[in-house]
Amino acid sequence: MQFCCMNLIIDQGNTATKAALFEGGILKTKVIYAKKDIHRLEDWIAQNCQSDTNVLWSSVTNQPIKINSKKILCLTSTTPLPIENEYETPETLGKDRIANAVAIWSKTKNNSALCIDMGTCIKYDLVVENAYKGGNISPGMVMRYKALNVFTDQLPEIMPNQAIFENNFPEYGISTATSIINGVQQAIVHEVNGFVARYQERFGPLTIFMSGGDAKFFDKAFKKGIFAFSVKYWEDLTLCGLNEILEYNVKS
């Protein structure tokens, strides 16, 4: 199988690695391997990568990966970007955050946009015209649930609840469990609405993109109009942003 026109993106995290093939800016295939399955990942790369395949490798670990290409770009804080980076400490900026910023810029060109990435942490990243402005980081949903249990003697650890925004779910806690669920997940809704309102007051209308594994817990909040804005959900936002960075460097 020939992949001479493909880009290979490798997003290596602390617990798992995502690898994806793009053609003409379109995501063709994606795989995810746990950190312990590094040899399976390398076998997949060997089958889908040639010596002339353009590769972008974004990693937050020291675990090496065998890549059989002569065209490998390792993403660092000095890698040229298609947008201006106004972050005061670019060396501390998460690679996923700048990739997300590039991705939303690529979809809105010259308009203001905000990415809300709901994962381990909730990350807000703001792009105004052609510049990355920065954003905010707050504890993610699971982290909030765990903190209530870990830092108290009597509060139980509650699992996230997808039914919270259904009509039959109490709007305020009528038990310890529903008090915690409302306190965590309703608070996230208020936090997101507050940040978006603050950004829009400062920068004007924003196109809002949401990604991350916990975003699915807020689907019904979107549908009920609890969020004070419309959301574009983008599952592979980070991978697409990394591909935009690769394309920019290949063409430069």
Secondary structure as GFF3:
##gff-version 3
##sequence-region A 1 252
A	DSSP	beta_strand	6	12	.	.	.	ID=ss1
A	DSSP	beta_strand	16	23	.	.	.	ID=ss2
A	DSSP	beta_strand	26	34	.	.	.	ID=ss3
A	DSSP	three_ten_helix	35	37	.	.	.	ID=ss4
A	DSSP	alpha_helix	38	48	.	.	.	ID=ss5
A	DSSP	beta_strand	54	59	.	.	.	ID=ss6
A	DSSP	beta_strand	71	74	.	.	.	ID=ss7
A	DSSP	beta_strand	84	85	.	.	.	ID=ss8
A	DSSP	three_ten_helix	90	92	.	.	.	ID=ss9
A	DSSP	alpha_helix	95	108	.	.	.	ID=ss10
A	DSSP	beta_strand	113	118	.	.	.	ID=ss11
A	DSSP	beta_strand	121	128	.	.	.	ID=ss12
A	DSSP	beta_strand	131	139	.	.	.	ID=ss13
A	DSSP	alpha_helix	141	150	.	.	.	ID=ss14
A	DSSP	alpha_helix	176	181	.	.	.	ID=ss15
A	DSSP	pi_helix	182	186	.	.	.	ID=ss16
A	DSSP	alpha_helix	187	203	.	.	.	ID=ss17
A	DSSP	beta_strand	207	211	.	.	.	ID=ss18
A	DSSP	three_ten_helix	213	218	.	.	.	ID=ss19
A	DSSP	alpha_helix	219	223	.	.	.	ID=ss20
A	DSSP	beta_strand	232	233	.	.	.	ID=ss21
A	DSSP	alpha_helix	237	251	.	.	.	ID=ss22
###
